[in-house]
């Protein structure tokens, strides 16, 4: 049974990659399942045996992206425990690395968020996905603060929400004005200030 | 010549209000000039004698919204000079007040930003409009810091970019999860921390 499974994984991966291209260029609303199949070189049958809908495919894209990001952050944990000061730089660096094409990712993730604001079912699914990502990131922040004997004067979950809000807002400015606001520059300028202000030695 | 001018202003205002409704419900790409005219009760002729294109109308909406916001902030200036500590609360309060329907405004402004990321001419016009808004806000921050004898360890323009990035990113979370992230809560939790950390007495 191995070959069919490998092939199914490969089909999903090619559909996800094709969808990312198509969505980025035509927008979430403007891209049809046919467009995605054409781009990836599959039939509609192949699409629907992998995803129930366009929404489900986007959520799978989000999941794949956040899984990759969390995996890379976790790989850094052993180093971070001995060098806690580098936490933010490492996380911010990964945000850029794990997401290859920031413009493409911004277009599709922002567009799906707008879709969710008009569609309660999509909002529910997106919120669930985002909550899982925040929970993983919060656990990492807690592990690192424990390893470095630091406590926060704000709930770690709120600090994670700040990182996400600032990153998403800053990315919009960076994409509109790449030379004036290099990717990550607002995060690098302000997150260390906040982290320092809310950190206290545990003992 | 007064009545025609008043009437022209009223026509523009009704077209702007109609467009806000139509864009919020159908999206920027999905809304046609006809839809906007139907909503506002005007002909296409009336539309094109006021706006060269849909893009131009959205930029006029941005201008009207930011003008209203800056006007309200400026009205507060005399009080702020004597009570500098209330600056952020006042500005954050106005962001909510000046923009009546946050959801509607988020949908249209985010959608036009995505449009600009695919269209260099729209990007140029949007960047110009955003630069003017940032310049006005930066001047206000500088006036207030001078009046309260405080200097910043970061350029005021960068602090303004932070406020905008955090506000835009936080608004997305607030609209997706209104009860978990009340409007303005991330800004209120973190901007005073940053302001305090970057402020130094002038003498």
Interface residues (C-beta under 8 A of the other chain):
Chain A: X25 X27 X29 X30 X103 X106 X107 X110 X111 X113 X114 X116 X117 X118 X123 X126 X127 X130 X154 X158 X161 X162 X164 X165 X166 X167 X168 X169 X170 X172 X173 X175 X176 X177 X181 X186 X189 X190 X193 X194 X196 X197 X198
Chain B: X25 X27 X29 X30 X103 X106 X107 X110 X111 X113 X114 X116 X117 X118 X123 X126 X127 X130 X154 X158 X161 X162 X164 X165 X166 X167 X168 X169 X170 X172 X173 X175 X176 X177 X181 X186 X189 X190 X193 X194 X196 X197 X198
